[in-house]
Amino acid sequence: MKPLSLFLRSLCSLTFASATLAVHAAEHATITLYHHISDSTPASTSVPPDKFREQMEHLKADGFHVMPLPELLSALQQRQEVPDKTVAITFDDGYISIYDTAFPMLQEYGFPFTVFINTQPHNDRMNGYMSWEQIREMSDAGVTFANHMENHPYMVDALAGEDEAARIARLRAELLRSQDRITAETGQDHKFMAYPYGEYDVPVKRMMGELGFIGLGQHSGAVGFDSDFLALARYPFGGSFTDLNDFKQKVQTLSFNLLEVDPETPMTTETNPSVTLQFGPGNFNNRQIGCYAGGQPLQMEWLDQENGRVRISTEQHFNTRRFRYLCTAPATGMPGRFYWYSKDWTRSTPNNQD
């Protein structure tokens, strides 16, 4: 690519250029998200065991550094470099296939991982979920356990007659009850919480920050030094997202530094909201940023292309509760690797949750 060629010629040093790119890549990582590892559970949230093994084999064969989530988040928050192509593996909900299938497979590969559990199904010994005895066994073996609330609530929806203050007070109490139970059962007290359904709003994020928690969503993208640690991206795999080539591309992506996201909130009453983004400096060309939704290009009105500020809109309409806009750009001098960001939207529709 021309910008890289000019850069290399001006420096007259391939070694220095390579070192520069490696340092930049060391500011980034990816976090994967799974629910069921099974071919007999709902397809939309399941990865068949053979597909999961293919993905883990790729991480091993292609030299990925699989890092425990606590170590990764600590390093990124402290702006400490991590190895290039670092990934953390996470699961949500505590389903039995994590214990029966994923756990022995990941032990075989020597890969650390994290499970976010909503505690009530385990308290109730619900069919299809791990028992606390199994959770303790995994914890003793080094598996990280963290918070996914108690009852897997729609956190952005108020109950009947509930104002915002009451909603946040209810969620805060549930979060802390769940945290206390996880600590009592496992001895672990990681202040990480994966938002149920990936849904959050600004008041929920504010509560999380006040309690000292890191929040993780279900919107796709890489994470880096400048990520929003109250709403970190993870790549969900399951349903139509089990293809190995798709997995290979996503786990080596890089994180955009967003200087502006307006509106900040993911909440909307519209079916095709607009958003203004400002992409900070990175190892990419602003002219190569492309944004998409539903597989179709979004309209991009550059307000200041040199400084990466753009307004994104669409004539498409999205009638689902949740949808997202995706932006990517090829990483300069790093063939096959892309910067990746997604803006999630949630239409709060308590009587039509999908």
C-alpha positions in Angstrom: 0.0 0.0 0.0 1.3 3.5 -0.9 1.2 5.0 2.6 3.3 2.2 4.0 5.7 2.3 1.1 6.3 6.0 1.7 6.7 5.4 5.4 9.3 2.7 4.8 11.2 4.8 2.3 11.3 7.7 4.6 12.7 5.6 7.4 15.0 3.6 5.2 14.8 0.8 7.7 12.6 -2.3 7.4 13.7 -3.5 10.9 12.6 -0.3 12.5 9.3 -0.3 10.6 8.5 -3.9 11.7 9.3 -3.1 15.3 6.9 -0.1 15.1 4.1 -2.3 13.8 4.7 -5.0 16.4 4.5 -2.5 19.3 1.3 -1.1 17.9 -0.2 -4.6 17.7 0.8 -5.2 21.3 -1.8 -2.7 22.4 -4.7 -4.9 21.3 -6.3 -8.2 22.0 -9.6 -10.0 21.4 -12.1 -11.7 23.7 -14.2 -14.6 22.5 -17.7 -15.4 23.8 -19.5 -18.7 23.8 -22.6 -20.1 25.5 -23.2 -23.8 24.6 -20.5 -26.1 23.2 -23.0 -28.7 21.9 -24.8 -29.9 18.8 -28.1 -30.5 20.7 -28.8 -27.1 22.2 -30.3 -24.0 20.5 -28.3 -23.4 17.4 -28.3 -19.6 17.8 -26.1 -19.8 20.9 -24.3 -23.1 20.2 -21.0 -24.1 18.7 -20.7 -27.8 17.9 -17.8 -29.5 19.7 -16.0 -30.3 16.4 -16.2 -26.6 15.4 -15.0 -25.5 18.8 -12.0 -27.9 18.5 -11.2 -26.5 15.1 -11.1 -23.0 16.6 -8.9 -24.0 19.5 -6.6 -25.9 17.2 -6.2 -22.7 15.1 -5.3 -20.7 18.2 -2.6 -23.3 19.0 -1.3 -23.8 15.5 -1.2 -20.1 14.6 0.7 -19.0 17.7 -2.0 -17.1 19.6 -1.3 -16.2 23.2 -4.3 -17.3 25.2 -4.3 -15.1 28.3 -6.5 -15.4 31.5 -9.0 -12.6 31.4 -7.9 -11.0 34.7 -4.4 -10.7 33.4 -5.5 -9.3 30.1 -7.8 -6.7 31.5 -5.2 -5.6 34.1 -2.5 -5.2 31.5 -4.7 -3.2 29.1 -6.0 -0.9 31.9 -2.4 -0.2 32.9 -1.4 0.3 29.2 1.1 -2.6 29.4 1.9 -4.3 26.1 0.6 -7.8 25.6 1.9 -10.3 23.0 0.6 -9.8 19.5 -2.4 -12.0 18.7 -3.5 -12.3 22.3 -7.0 -13.7 23.0 -9.1 -14.4 26.1 -11.8 -17.1 26.0 -15.1 -16.5 27.9 -18.4 -18.2 28.3 -21.8 -16.9 29.5 -24.5 -18.5 31.6 -22.8 -21.5 33.1 -24.4 -24.2 30.9 -23.5 -27.9 31.6 -21.7 -28.3 28.2 -19.1 -25.9 29.5 -18.2 -28.5 32.2 -18.9 -31.6 30.1 -17.3 -30.6 26.8 -15.4 -27.2 26.9 -13.6 -27.7 30.2 -11.8 -31.0 29.3 -11.0 -29.8 25.8 -9.5 -26.5 27.1 -7.5 -28.4 29.7 -6.1 -30.5 26.9 -4.9 -27.4 25.1 -3.8 -25.7 28.3 -6.0 -22.7 27.6 -7.3 -20.6 30.5 -10.9 -19.3 30.3 -13.6 -17.4 32.2 -17.2 -18.3 32.9 -19.7 -15.5 33.6 -22.5 -17.1 35.7 -26.0 -15.9 36.6 -26.3 -17.5 40.0 -30.0 -18.3 40.5 -30.1 -21.3 38.1 -27.2 -22.8 40.0 -28.8 -22.1 43.3 -32.0 -23.8 42.0 -30.0 -26.7 40.5 -31.8 -26.1 37.2 -31.5 -28.7 34.5 -28.9 -27.8 31.8 -26.7 -25.8 34.2 -23.6 -26.7 36.1 -23.9 -27.4 39.8 -21.9 -25.5 42.4 -19.9 -28.6 43.0 -18.8 -28.7 39.3 -18.1 -24.9 39.4 -15.9 -25.4 42.5 -14.1 -28.2 40.8 -13.4 -25.9 37.8 -12.4 -23.1 40.0 -9.9 -25.3 41.9 -8.5 -26.2 38.5 -7.8 -22.5 37.7 -11.0 -21.5 35.8 -12.0 -17.9 36.4 -15.6 -17.2 37.4 -17.3 -13.8 37.3 -20.6 -12.1 37.5 -23.5 -12.3 35.0 -26.1 -11.1 37.5 -28.5 -13.3 39.5 -31.6 -13.7 37.2 -30.2 -12.7 33.8 -32.4 -9.6 33.7 -33.0 -7.1 30.9 -31.0 -4.4 32.7 -32.3 -1.5 30.6 -36.0 -2.3 31.3 -37.7 -0.8 34.3 -40.3 -2.9 36.1 -43.9 -1.6 36.3 -44.0 1.6 38.3 -40.2 1.7 38.7 -38.3 5.0 38.1 -34.7 5.1 37.1 -33.4 5.4 40.6 -35.4 2.4 41.7 -34.2 0.4 38.6 -30.6 1.1 39.4 -31.0 0.3 43.1 -32.6 -3.1 42.2 -29.9 -3.9 39.7 -27.1 -2.9 42.1 -28.6 -5.1 44.8 -28.8 -8.1 42.4 -25.3 -7.6 41.2 -23.9 -7.5 44.7 -25.9 -10.6 45.8 -24.6 -12.5 42.8 -21.0 -11.4 43.5 -21.3 -12.5 47.1 -22.5 -15.9 46.1 -19.8 -16.4 43.6 -17.2 -15.4 46.2 -18.7 -17.7 48.8 -18.7 -20.7 46.5 -15.4 -20.2 44.7 -13.3 -17.8 46.7 -13.0 -15.6 43.6 -14.0 -11.9 43.7 -13.2 -10.5 40.3 -15.1 -7.3 39.6 -16.1 -8.2 36.1 -19.7 -8.4 34.9 -20.9 -9.5 31.5 -24.2 -7.7 30.7 -27.1 -10.2 30.1 -28.0 -10.1 26.4 -25.2 -7.6 26.0 -27.6 -4.8 27.1 -26.7 -1.7 29.1 -27.3 2.0 29.2 -25.5 5.0 30.6 -27.0 4.8 34.1 -26.1 1.1 34.3 -22.5 1.9 33.2 -22.4 4.7 35.8 -23.4 2.2 38.5 -20.8 -0.3 37.4 -18.1 2.4 37.5 -19.1 3.5 41.0 -18.8 -0.1 42.2 -15.4 -0.6 40.5 -16.6 -3.2 38.0 -15.4 -3.7 34.5 -18.3 -4.4 32.1 -18.3 -6.7 29.1 -20.8 -6.7 26.3 -21.7 -8.9 23.3 -20.9 -6.4 20.6 -18.2 -7.5 18.2 -14.7 -5.9 18.2 -11.2 -6.0 19.6 -10.1 -4.4 22.9 -7.2 -2.1 23.5 -5.6 0.5 25.8 -8.3 3.0 24.9 -11.4 0.8 25.0 -14.4 1.6 27.2 -13.8 -0.6 30.2 -17.4 -0.3 31.2 -18.5 -1.9 27.9 -15.8 -4.0 26.4 -16.4 -5.8 23.1 -16.4 -9.6 22.7 -16.8 -11.7 19.6 -19.9 -13.9 20.0 -19.6 -17.3 18.3 -22.6 -19.5 17.7 -25.4 -20.0 15.2 -24.2 -18.7 11.8 -21.0 -17.5 13.4 -19.1 -20.8 13.7 -17.2 -20.7 10.4 -13.5 -21.2 10.9 -12.5 -18.5 8.4 -14.8 -16.0 10.2 -13.1 -17.0 13.5 -9.6 -16.7 12.0 -10.3 -13.1 10.8 -12.0 -11.9 14.0 -9.5 -13.2 16.6 -6.6 -11.2 15.0 -8.4 -7.9 14.7 -7.2 -4.6 16.2 -9.1 -2.1 18.3 -10.1 1.4 17.0 -9.5 4.2 19.5 -12.9 6.1 19.4 -12.4 9.7 20.5 -16.2 10.4 20.1 -19.3 8.3 20.0 -22.4 10.5 19.8 -24.8 9.4 21.1 -22.9 7.5 23.8 -26.0 5.5 24.8 -26.9 2.4 22.9 -30.6 3.0 23.6 -32.8 4.3 20.8 -36.4 4.5 19.9 -35.6 4.6 16.2 -35.2 1.8 13.7 -32.3 3.5 11.9 -30.6 5.9 14.2 -27.6 8.0 13.1 -24.3 8.2 15.0 -21.2 10.4 14.9 -17.9 8.7 15.4 -14.4 10.1 15.6 -11.6 7.6 15.0 -8.4 8.4 16.8 -4.9 7.8 15.3 -4.1 4.2 14.3 -2.2 2.1 11.9 -4.8 2.6 9.1 -6.0 5.0 6.5 -9.2 6.9 7.3 -10.2 6.7 3.6 -10.3 3.0 3.9 -12.8 2.9 6.8 -16.0 1.1 5.8 -19.2 0.8 7.9 -22.0 -1.7 7.4 -25.2 -3.0 8.9 -27.2 -6.1 7.9 -24.5 -6.8 5.3 -25.1 -3.5 3.5 -22.9 -0.4 3.4 -23.9 2.5 5.7 -23.9 6.1 4.5 -20.8 7.9 5.7 -20.7 11.7 5.7 -17.2 12.8 6.5 -17.3 15.9 8.8 -13.5 16.0 9.1 -11.9 13.1 7.2 -8.3 14.1 8.1 -9.2 13.9 11.8 -11.4 10.8 11.4 -14.8 12.4 12.3 -17.8 10.9 10.4 -21.5 10.8 10.6 -23.1 7.4 9.9 -26.7 6.9 8.8 -28.8 4.5 6.9 -32.1 4.2 5.1 -32.5 0.6 6.2 -34.9 -0.1 9.1 -34.1 -2.6 11.9 -37.2 -3.8 13.7 -35.4 -6.1 16.2 -34.7 -5.3 19.8 -31.0 -5.3 19.2 -28.9 -4.4 16.1 -25.5 -3.0 15.4 -23.4 -0.9 13.0 -20.0 -2.3 12.2 -16.9 -0.3 11.0 -13.7 -1.8 9.8 -10.4 -0.7 8.1 -7.4 -2.8 6.9 -4.3 -2.4 9.1 -1.5 -0.8 7.2 1.3 -3.3 6.5 -0.4 -6.2 8.2 -2.0 -8.3 5.5 -5.3 -9.9 6.4 -5.7 -7.9 9.6 -8.4 -5.3 10.3 -9.4 -2.7 12.8 -12.9 -3.5 14.0 -15.6 -1.6 16.0 -19.3 -2.0 16.4 -21.9 0.4 17.7 -24.7 -1.5 19.4 -28.3 -0.3 19.5 -31.1 -1.5 21.8 -34.7 -0.7 21.4 -36.3 -1.2 24.8 -39.4 -3.2 24.0 -40.4 -5.1 27.2 -43.4 -6.7 25.5 -41.6 -7.8 22.4 -38.2 -9.0 23.5 -36.2 -10.8 20.8 
